[in-house]
């Protein structure tokens, strides 16, 4: 039975080495980027968000080493930049943590934290969250998963931040590279109680829930066949590889990306070397 207090993908976390430079890079790619946020001291991290509907991307950087961000620092040291973890939306983080506990998993948290938010009218408010994580070792395809309860959605989904020159609207798929797609999809399936499916090219997918993005596990060879002509330099054999983004206007996407965008079949792509270790594939929708 699927988890009751955890629904589909909420956001994808892209770990970056230089937070401000990463934000400028994504602005050049036609994204509207939020003002910089600084998390609570025990988190030791800062972020920029790229808001869609109903999900978003998060550019995350370490500002000060803490016990809480040790896995993120290890990721940067061993893998470099890229998709480090993916969040589900938690209806109730405490209840969600208990749901996975009764399934034999020991949750990390729930943990409360917040960050200041400058609103469009110039006032400062706070974005408040309560999260829990699946055990660190439970990371299908090398990507950690956690759940995020938004206690102040109005300070996160700000309309002015949700319009992008590149016409990005939402995340359709999170693509995770692995030598064994079926094994990794089965692992995620066990963690969230959703059945995996085998796709036509041999990749394995797991629906995250509701109308949210799907997880897709695939080999680098399968990824290269999906996006021919796009160099995958910088991606690991196992780990977060790409986000497929729905565009409301591919012509606008192409204009915003300029020479950085590459036509690959029906998609317009940004190679991982140009997007902080994450292949971005824009598709019509």
C-alpha positions as CSV (number, residue, x, y, z in Angstrom):
1,X,0.0,0.0,0.0
2,X,1.4,3.4,-1.0
3,X,2.4,5.8,1.7
4,X,-0.4,8.0,2.9
5,X,1.6,11.0,4.1
6,X,4.1,11.1,1.3
7,X,3.1,12.0,-2.3
8,X,5.0,12.6,-5.5
9,X,8.2,14.4,-6.3
10,X,8.4,17.9,-4.6
11,X,11.8,19.0,-5.8
12,X,15.2,17.9,-7.1
13,X,18.3,19.0,-5.3
14,X,21.4,19.9,-7.4
15,X,24.5,20.2,-5.3
16,X,26.9,22.9,-6.5
17,X,30.3,24.0,-5.4
18,X,29.9,27.7,-5.8
19,X,26.3,28.6,-5.0
20,X,26.3,32.2,-6.4
21,X,28.0,31.2,-9.7
22,X,25.6,28.3,-10.1
23,X,22.6,30.7,-9.7
24,X,24.1,33.0,-12.4
25,X,24.6,30.1,-14.7
26,X,20.9,29.1,-14.4
27,X,19.8,32.6,-15.0
28,X,21.8,32.5,-18.2
29,X,19.8,29.4,-19.1
30,X,16.6,31.4,-18.9
31,X,15.4,30.4,-15.5
32,X,14.0,32.8,-12.9
33,X,16.0,32.2,-9.8
34,X,14.9,33.1,-6.3
35,X,16.9,35.4,-4.0
36,X,19.5,33.4,-2.1
37,X,18.3,31.7,1.0
38,X,20.4,30.7,4.1
39,X,19.2,27.7,6.1
40,X,19.2,27.2,9.8
41,X,22.7,27.0,11.4
42,X,22.5,23.2,12.0
43,X,21.9,22.7,8.3
44,X,25.0,24.8,7.3
45,X,23.6,25.2,3.7
46,X,22.3,27.9,1.4
47,X,20.1,27.7,-1.7
48,X,18.5,29.2,-4.7
49,X,15.2,27.8,-5.9
50,X,13.8,27.5,-9.4
51,X,10.0,27.3,-9.0
52,X,7.6,25.4,-11.2
53,X,4.1,24.1,-10.6
54,X,3.7,21.8,-8.7
55,X,7.4,21.1,-8.2
56,X,10.8,22.9,-8.3
57,X,14.6,22.6,-8.5
58,X,16.9,23.6,-5.7
59,X,20.5,24.7,-6.2
60,X,22.2,23.8,-2.9
61,X,25.6,24.7,-1.5
62,X,27.4,24.1,1.7
63,X,28.2,27.4,3.6
64,X,29.7,25.8,6.8
65,X,30.5,22.2,7.5
66,X,28.0,20.6,10.0
67,X,27.1,17.0,10.9
68,X,23.8,17.5,9.0
69,X,25.5,18.3,5.7
70,X,28.3,15.7,5.9
71,X,26.7,13.5,3.2
72,X,26.4,16.5,0.8
73,X,30.0,17.4,1.3
74,X,31.0,13.7,0.7
75,X,28.9,13.8,-2.5
76,X,30.8,16.9,-3.8
77,X,34.1,15.4,-2.9
78,X,33.5,12.1,-4.7
79,X,31.1,12.9,-7.5
80,X,31.2,16.6,-8.0
81,X,28.2,18.7,-8.9
82,X,24.8,17.2,-9.8
83,X,21.6,15.7,-8.6
84,X,22.3,14.6,-5.0
85,X,18.9,13.9,-3.6
86,X,15.2,14.2,-4.5
87,X,12.4,15.2,-2.2
88,X,8.8,14.0,-2.0
89,X,6.1,16.2,-0.7
90,X,5.2,15.3,2.8
91,X,1.6,16.0,3.9
92,X,2.8,15.4,7.5
93,X,6.5,14.6,8.0
94,X,6.0,13.1,11.5
95,X,3.3,10.8,10.3
96,X,5.3,10.0,7.2
97,X,8.4,9.1,9.2
98,X,6.3,6.8,11.3
99,X,4.9,5.1,8.2
100,X,8.4,4.1,7.0
101,X,9.4,3.1,10.6
102,X,6.6,0.5,10.7
103,X,8.0,-0.8,7.4
104,X,11.3,-1.5,9.1
105,X,13.2,1.6,8.1
106,X,14.7,4.1,10.6
107,X,13.9,7.6,9.4
108,X,16.3,10.5,9.9
109,X,14.2,13.2,11.5
110,X,11.7,14.8,11.4
111,X,13.8,18.0,11.4
112,X,12.4,21.5,11.4
113,X,14.3,24.4,9.7
114,X,13.7,27.6,7.9
115,X,15.2,30.3,5.8
116,X,14.5,34.0,5.3
117,X,12.6,34.9,2.2
118,X,12.5,38.4,0.6
119,X,9.0,38.8,-0.9
120,X,8.3,40.8,-4.1
121,X,7.1,43.8,-2.0
122,X,10.5,44.0,-0.3
123,X,9.4,42.6,3.0
124,X,11.2,39.7,4.6
125,X,9.3,36.6,5.8
126,X,10.4,33.0,6.4
127,X,10.0,29.7,4.5
128,X,9.5,26.9,7.1
129,X,9.9,23.2,6.5
130,X,9.7,19.9,8.4
131,X,11.6,17.1,6.7
132,X,12.6,13.5,7.2
133,X,15.0,11.3,5.3
134,X,15.1,7.7,4.5
135,X,18.2,6.1,5.9
136,X,21.3,7.4,4.1
137,X,22.2,4.0,2.8
138,X,18.8,3.7,1.1
139,X,19.7,5.7,-1.9
140,X,18.4,4.0,-5.1
141,X,20.8,4.7,-8.0
142,X,23.0,6.6,-5.5
143,X,20.4,9.4,-5.1
144,X,19.1,10.0,-1.5
145,X,15.4,10.5,-1.0
146,X,13.6,12.5,1.6
147,X,10.2,14.1,2.2
148,X,9.5,17.8,2.8
149,X,6.5,19.3,4.5
150,X,6.0,22.9,3.5
151,X,4.6,24.8,6.5
152,X,4.6,28.1,4.6
153,X,3.9,27.4,0.9
154,X,3.1,31.0,0.2
155,X,6.7,32.0,0.8
156,X,8.0,29.3,-1.6
157,X,5.6,29.2,-4.5
158,X,5.7,32.9,-5.3
159,X,4.0,33.7,-8.6
160,X,6.7,36.2,-9.7
161,X,9.3,33.3,-9.4
162,X,7.3,30.8,-11.5
163,X,7.6,32.4,-14.9
164,X,10.7,31.5,-16.9
165,X,12.1,32.9,-20.1
166,X,12.9,29.3,-21.2
167,X,9.2,28.4,-20.7
168,X,9.9,25.6,-18.2
169,X,6.7,24.6,-16.4
170,X,7.4,21.4,-14.3
171,X,9.5,18.4,-14.0
172,X,8.4,15.4,-16.0
173,X,11.1,12.8,-15.2
174,X,14.1,12.5,-13.0
175,X,16.6,10.3,-14.8
176,X,19.1,8.3,-12.7
177,X,22.0,6.5,-14.3
178,X,22.9,3.0,-13.1
179,X,24.4,-0.2,-14.6
180,X,21.3,-2.1,-13.3
181,X,18.1,-0.2,-13.8
182,X,15.7,-3.0,-12.8
183,X,17.5,-3.5,-9.4
184,X,17.5,0.2,-8.6
185,X,13.8,0.6,-9.5
186,X,12.9,-2.3,-7.4
187,X,14.8,-0.7,-4.5
188,X,12.8,2.5,-4.8
189,X,9.6,0.5,-5.2
190,X,10.3,-1.1,-1.8
191,X,10.9,2.2,-0.2
192,X,7.7,4.0,-1.4
193,X,5.4,1.1,-2.2
194,X,4.9,1.9,-5.9
195,X,5.4,-0.7,-8.6
196,X,8.2,-0.4,-11.2
197,X,7.6,-0.6,-14.9
198,X,10.0,-1.7,-17.7
199,X,10.1,0.9,-20.5
200,X,10.6,0.1,-24.2
201,X,14.3,0.7,-24.2
202,X,14.9,-1.4,-21.1
203,X,15.0,1.4,-18.6
204,X,12.9,1.0,-15.5
205,X,10.5,3.7,-14.2
206,X,8.6,4.2,-10.9
207,X,5.8,6.7,-10.6
208,X,6.3,9.0,-7.7
209,X,2.6,9.6,-7.1
210,X,-0.2,11.7,-8.2
211,X,0.5,14.0,-11.2
212,X,4.2,14.4,-10.2
213,X,7.3,13.4,-12.1
214,X,8.5,9.8,-12.6
215,X,11.8,8.3,-11.6
216,X,13.5,6.6,-14.5
217,X,16.6,4.4,-14.0
218,X,18.7,3.8,-17.0
219,X,22.2,3.0,-18.2
220,X,24.4,5.8,-19.6
221,X,24.1,4.0,-23.0
222,X,20.4,4.1,-22.8
223,X,20.6,7.8,-21.8
224,X,22.8,8.6,-24.8
225,X,20.4,6.8,-27.1
226,X,17.5,8.9,-25.7
227,X,19.4,12.1,-26.3
228,X,21.7,11.5,-29.3
229,X,24.4,14.2,-29.9
230,X,24.4,15.4,-26.3
231,X,27.7,14.8,-24.6
232,X,27.3,13.2,-21.2
233,X,30.8,14.2,-20.0
234,X,30.8,14.7,-16.2
235,X,28.0,12.2,-15.4
236,X,28.8,9.2,-13.3
237,X,27.9,5.6,-14.2
238,X,25.6,5.6,-11.1
239,X,23.9,8.7,-9.9
240,X,21.5,11.5,-10.7
241,X,21.9,12.3,-14.4
242,X,19.1,14.4,-15.9
243,X,15.8,16.3,-15.4
244,X,13.2,16.2,-18.1
245,X,11.4,19.6,-18.0
246,X,8.0,20.3,-19.7
247,X,8.2,23.5,-21.7
248,X,5.1,25.4,-22.7
249,X,6.8,26.9,-25.8
250,X,9.9,25.1,-27.2
251,X,10.6,28.1,-29.5
252,X,10.9,30.3,-26.4
253,X,13.1,27.6,-24.9
254,X,15.4,27.6,-27.9
255,X,15.6,31.4,-27.9
256,X,16.4,31.5,-24.2
257,X,19.1,28.8,-24.3
258,X,20.8,30.2,-27.5
259,X,23.9,28.3,-28.5
260,X,23.8,26.3,-25.2
261,X,20.7,24.5,-26.3
262,X,21.1,21.4,-28.5
263,X,18.3,19.9,-30.5
264,X,18.1,16.1,-29.8
265,X,15.1,14.5,-31.4
266,X,11.9,16.1,-29.9
267,X,13.9,17.6,-27.0
268,X,16.1,20.7,-26.5
269,X,18.9,19.8,-24.2
270,X,21.6,21.5,-22.1
271,X,24.5,19.1,-21.6
272,X,25.6,18.4,-18.0
273,X,28.8,20.4,-18.4
274,X,26.7,23.5,-18.9
275,X,24.2,22.9,-16.1
276,X,26.3,22.1,-13.1
277,X,26.4,18.4,-13.6
278,X,22.8,17.9,-14.7
279,X,21.5,17.2,-18.2
280,X,18.4,19.3,-18.8
281,X,16.0,18.1,-21.5
282,X,13.1,20.3,-22.4
283,X,10.1,18.7,-24.0
284,X,6.8,19.9,-25.3
285,X,3.8,19.6,-23.0
